[in-house]
Amino acid sequence: MSQSAVKDQKQPVRLGWQAAPFRLKGTDGKFYTLNEARGPKGLAVIFMCNHCPYVKGALDRIMKDMEELKTLGIGSIAIMSNDVENYPNDSFENMQKLAAEKKLPFPYVIDTTQEVARAYDAACTPEFYGFDANLKLAYHGRLDAGGKSTPPPGAKRELFEAMKMIAETGRGPSEQHTSIGCSIKWK
């Protein structure tokens, strides 16, 4: 498969593992930790970047879902782990522009060392990890069936519904579909 558009073919991340801690700089100049990003009922971690057509096509849906999940006690954070030297569209300055232009409703942070992406075994953008109130992984999948386009009529809001279920029951759904998008651009 090409480097620019890959389906996450790896084995699903083992559900139940503890979220890896981090301290990353946000586009607002503040540093964010795992505990600061979480909500009382869980946390959605999004690996994304600026240039990926899958992220661009889904960003408004991601923002809407994160806004709604916040009201259910779910925190969210977006992590950009790409190599910015070879992909300057993903530079910190361009991240700041995107965050301001879109008024992102979650911290958008940079993983300059790529250590966080490796700790989470992230493979593509966008890729979603849903943690329960104890920061144990309960969902690892896609936003919805839309990819970079509008989802088909009647499509489930997979991430939203999974995180709502996690907020209400502490468990994620048994059926989870892997993310599709652009590969993480490793150094």
N, C-alpha and C positions, 0 to 999 in steps of 0.2 A: 504494500500500500504506500501511497505517496506520503511525504512528510507533512503536507498541508491539510489533508483531510483523512483522518483515520477513525475507524470505529475502535473503541476500546476493546481489544480482543483478549486481554489478560484475564486471568481468573478473577472473579469478584473478590473484593477485599473481605476478609473474614468479619462478619458481623459480630458485635460485642467487644471489639478491641477498644481500648482507651484512647481518646484523642491525644495526639502528640502536642505538647506545649510549644508555644512560640511567642516571640516578641518582635513585631514587625512594624515598620514605619508606614503610616497612612498618608494619603494625599493631603490631609489637613495638617501635616507636620507632627501629629501626635503618634506615639507608639501604642500598639494594641497587643494585648495578650489574649490567650485562649479564654481565661476567666473573665476578662473585660468584655469580650465579644458575646459570650453566652447569655441566654435569657434564662429565666427561672425554670422553664420547661424543656429547654434544649437549645441546640445551635445548628444552623446550616452553614457549612463551609463551602464556598464556591471557588474553584480554581478557574480563573478567566484572564483575558488579556484584552488589549484594545483592538488589535488588527484582525482577529479571527472572525470570518464571516458567520460562523455559528453563534458566537457571542453577540455580534452585531444584530443578527436576526432575532435573537431571543432576549436581548437585554430589557426591553420594555416589559416583557412577560416576567422575567426574573425580578425586576424592580417591584412590579405589582404584587407578586407572590410574597416577597420579603416584607413589604409593607403590611400585608394582611397577616402574615405569620407573627409579626411583632405583637399584634393585638392578642395573639394566643400564647404569648410568653416565650416565643422562639426568637433568639438572637440570630444575627447573620453577619458574615464577613466575607469579602472577596479577596483572594490572594492572587497576585500576578507573579509568576515564577519564571517567565521566559528570559532568555539571553537577550538583553537589550542592546548589546553591542552589534549583534547581527540582525536584530529586529528593532530598529530605532523607533518604530511606531508605538512600541510598548514601553518607551522610556518613562521614567518617573514624571517628567514634565508633561508628557502626553497623557499619562494616567491622571494627573491633576486636572488637565483640560477636560478630559472625559467626565471625571467626577463632578466638576463644576457645571459643565454643559448639561449633563443628564440629571443633576441633583440626586446622585446616588443615595438611597436611603439606608446605606450600610457602609462601614469602613472599607476602603479599597486600599490594600496594603501591598508592599513590594517585598518579595522574597529574593533578595539579591544573590544570596549564596546557593539558592535552590535546595537548601537543606529541608525546608518544610515540605516542598513537593515530594522529595524523596521519602521523608518520614511517612507521608500519607499515601505513598505509592501512586501519586497522581500521574495520569498519562495524557490527558487531553483537556482542551478548553471548549466549552464549559464542562466541568465535572463537579458533581454535587455529593457532599457527605452530610448525612443527617445524624446528629447525636442527640441522645436523650438527656434528661436532667442531670444524670451522673456522668455525662460526656462519654458514654459508651455508644459505639456505632450501631445505629438501627436502620440506616438507609444509605445505600451507595448506588446512585443511579442517575437517570436523566431528569430533566425538567418536565418534558412531555414528549409526545410523538412528533412534534413539529420540526425538531432540528433547527435549521436556519430559516425555516418558513413558518407561516401560520399553521398551527396544528389542524388536522382534519376536523370537520364538524363533529361534535360529540366526544372529542378526545378528552381523556382524563388529564387533570392537572396533577401529574404523578408526584412530583416533589411536594407540592402544596398538600395534597391529600395524605402523603406519607408523613409529613411533619405534623399535620393536624392530628393524625392517629397517634404519633409519638407523644404529642403534648397531652392528649386525652388518656392514653393507655400505657405509655412508656415503651411500647413496642412498635416496630415498623411493619409494613406489609410483607407477606411471604413472597409475593411476585415483585421483582425489581428488574428493570431493564438498564443495561449499561449505557453510559453516555456515548454520544457521538460528537466529534468535533475535530479541531486541529490539534496536532500533537504538541505537547510541551516542547519548547525549543531549548534543548539542553546546551550548556556551554561545552 
